[in-house]
Structure formats: C-alpha cells, structure tokens
C-alpha cells in the first residue's frame, strides 16, 4: 500500500471553511516545522512498513541528530502501541497542523524549557500514566537534542491555559 501524497483531505477542509483554527505549517518557525515533519515521517514509515531513516531521507544523520532520531522513534513507538485514543498526525505534505501535532509541539517546547509538568501533561493527553512516564524520558532527550542544534520550539500557549483561572491550593488550619 502506498501513501497518497498528492491530495490531502485536510487541505480540502480548509478550502471549504471546515478547517477550524488549524494553523498552516509554513507559518510556523523552522524548529516547529521540523518537529512536526519528523512526527509525520515516523507515522508515514509505520504506515508504509519502512524504516524511519528511509522515509526521513537520512535527515537526522545529515543534521547530526541521530540520537534525536532514536529518541523520537522510542517515543512514537510507545505512542503507537499505548495511545489512549486515536492520534491525528497528518500526511507528509499536508499544509495544515492538527491539534495533536500542535500538542506535540507544546510538549517539545515545554521539555526544552525544562517545564517537566507541562511536558508530562501534554503526553498524558495521548498516553495512560505509566506509558507517559516511560515516554517522558524519550521526549526530553528529543527536545534537548534539538535544542543543542539551535532548533528551539517557540512557546505555545495551550487553549485551556488561556481561559483557566490560576489554581488555588486548598489550605487547612493545622491547630
């Protein structure tokens, strides 16, 4: 079975106005585009039953990011086997970014900013707790290896953070 990269149904949704608030991939900074492209390449490799290196065209090796490739492979292998729901990772040529791809960008950005809670919370939207704890290390390695090559994710404010009231810790008198 071969992937049809000529016409993406998500692009057709955008043309008819059904695309929602999805962003165009080409409007994002290069680091975000690279991370989303890498996720798409991994999913394409899985669907075509080919190696990730073959589908990615040895891009990670050329950028001297082989360790990041391994970390991404570890993370997405876990996601593919343990996801709590269906994950929307688009085709390689899709011009729009899905909510799950944005979530992945948020997770990488949080990990690069050493925001462990934010990175873990993003993973938990895809994975059950035990799998998220395992995937957390791979996500952190991937994020920091990209950062070492100056591929830094821009911070993305999650939609739920913009409207949520600040959390108040409950207090109880101890005497």
N, C-alpha and C positions, 0 to 999 in steps of 0.2 A: 504494500500500500504506500503510495507516495502522497506527500503533503501538497495541497493546492495553495500555492503562494500567490496566485495571480489576482484573485478577488477575495477580499476579506469581508465577511458579513458584517463585522463591526463598523467598517467604513461605510457600508450601505446604510446602517442605522443612523450614523451621523448625518448623512446626506438627507435623510428624511426627517431629521429633527428628533429622533428617538435616542440619541446617544447620551442624554443626560449631561452630567457635569464632567464627563471624561476629558482628560487633557490630551493634547496632541503630543506625541513622543518627541517630535522635532522642536517643541517649545521648551523642552527641559534641558538643564545643563548636561554636559557630556558625561559626567560621572553617573548621573541618574540614568541616562540613556544606556550606558554600558552595563550597569547592573540589571536593568530590565531586559536588555538584549541577551545577557548571559542566562537569565532565568528562562527566557523564551527558547534559547538554543538548547538548554538542558531538556526542556519539555519536548522539543522537536526531536532530539536524539532518542528520547524514550519512545515516542510515537513511531519513529522510523526504525527502531531497534538497531540503532547505530551508536558508535561511541560518541561521547560528548566532544572529544577533541576533533573528531572528523567533522561534525556538524559546525563546531565553532571555528573551523579552519585554522586550528593551532593558534588562535588569537591570544590566548593566555600565555602560551610559551613565548610568543613574539613580544609581549609586554613584560616578560619576565615575571609572570604571575601564576606559575604552575601550582604553587601551594594554595593560592586563592581558588584555582580551578578545582583542586581536590576538596577544599572546604565547601565550595558550592555544591559539588557532586554529593558530598556527605549529607549536607542539609537537604537537598531536594530528593535524594533517595529516601530519607526519613519522611519527608512530606508526602512523597508518592505512596509510601507504604502505611502511613499512620494518620493521614489527614482526617480531621473530624467532619469535614464537609468537602464538597467539590470546590476546587480552587480554579479561578479564572485567569490562566496565563495564556496570552494571545499568541497568534501565529507570528512568525519572524518578521513579516512585512506589514503587520497591522500598524496603522498610523496612530491609533488611539491607545491609551493606557487604561487598563481595567482597575477597578477598586482594589483587587488583590495585588496587582503589580505596584500600585501606589502604597499599599500596606507593606510590601517587601521593601520598597524604597525607604519607608518610615523606619522599618526595623533596622536596616543597614545604617541609616543616619543616626538612629539612637545608639547603636553599638559603637559607631565611630566617635560619638560624643560621650562615650562611657556612661550612657544612661541605661544601666542594666535593666531597670524596671520597665522602661519604655520598650526596649528590645524584646524582653520576655513577654510583655503584654501583647505586642504585635504577633509574636509566634503563637501565643495562646489562642489567637483568633483562627488559626489554622489547625493547631495540634492539641491533643489532650495534654494534661500537665506533665506526665512522665516523658513523653516524646518531646515536648517543648524544652524541658530541662536538658535533654540529650542534644537537641538541635541548637540550643543556645551557644554552646562552645564553637560549633562549626560556623554559625552566623557571626560570632565575634571575630573568629580567625579571618573569615572572608572580608568583613568590614575593615579590619585593621590592616590587612594586607593591601587592600585597595587604597586605603589612606596613606600607606607608606609610599605608594607610587603617585601621590597627589591626586588621586581620584576620590575626592571628598564629596559626600552627599550633602545637598542643601537640607536644612531642617524643614520638615513638613509638619505643619500643624494639623493634627487629626481633626476631623469634623466634630467628633464628640468632645474634644478638648476646648473648642472654641465656645461651646454653649454650656459646658458643665460648670457648676459652681465649685469653688475650692472646697476640698474635703476638710471637714472639721473633725478632729479626733474627739471622741467622747471622753469626758472626764468624770471621775468619781472621787468623792472625798474619802480619804483613807482613815480619818479619825472619827 
